């Protein structure tokens, strides 16, 4: 009776399109159409009479119409809608009862009693074996959340699906077992793989948290790192300043040696000896102090095992180990790494002694710049005084 099937299709399409809550993201017209399609596929591969095929076909169209009245007891509601509709169409009562029986067979955990029920159940659950299962499953999770039935996290939903795959659902018909079971097994593997992947991710995150809790706080590590970087920058700045003074004074002395000092052997230039001497003296003093500020101080470069055990040696400074054998230094580093307090005590000592060196450098630089400044001032004043009172004009004006 193709007319009743076409009429039913039109009725269900209109009903689900106009009266179904839009929050039904999964149990909607698309789901019904998919079930009908898969029902046809199963019927084409089963040896049943035309009347039986029609009954199953109609049940597939009508099995979820009850969702238009609500989610609770929707199978019974679907049966009621089916009775009213089919009765109006003049469908026989026995056939209506068979259709309602098949609709009730789609209820969860129902065990099918005959081939017709097996077909309708396999068609209703055919999405489990489809490649689009993960997407349709996610729509079902969202639907349950929107309808207030269950608000499950992705992890809870994945675990519930795995349990359902392994302990609850199975295909019944030979065609479904031969055609859809492989897809179902693949989907189960994907779910398990995702769960394992998520567990690995969680383990890594837990390990990071554990390591973070065991290690010093990030603020302490940042403090050491920033302080060390600042110390090194300040040391580099001090060396740069000292090099500038060295260069400037070297240029000054070079100019004096080539231009001024050769002229001092002339008696008429005797008045320049004192200013030149002051200039040279302060320049040389500035150079010496600049060299002292940048001159490295290397220690003995050796330590013994007792120094390491007593935590007396700073293994982070090359001056304490540059004469040691590689094996001895590796052993000492391993010992230091094992003891967290020794490690951070060493870092603290390294920062401290860097600070001591910086203090020495900057004190020398301060005196060097001060001496250079005083020398420049005194030299200029002395040259001015010498030219003013003892210059060539003054010498020539003295009576003989």
Helices and strands as residue ranges (DSSP letters): H 2-19, H 29-44, H 50-62, G 65-68, H 74-88, H 93-105, H 115-124, G 126-129, H 133-146, H 154-163, I 164-168, H 174-179, H 181-214, H 218-255, I 256-260, G 261-265, G 267-272, H 273-294, H 305-309, G 318-320, H 326-338, H 340-390, H 392-397
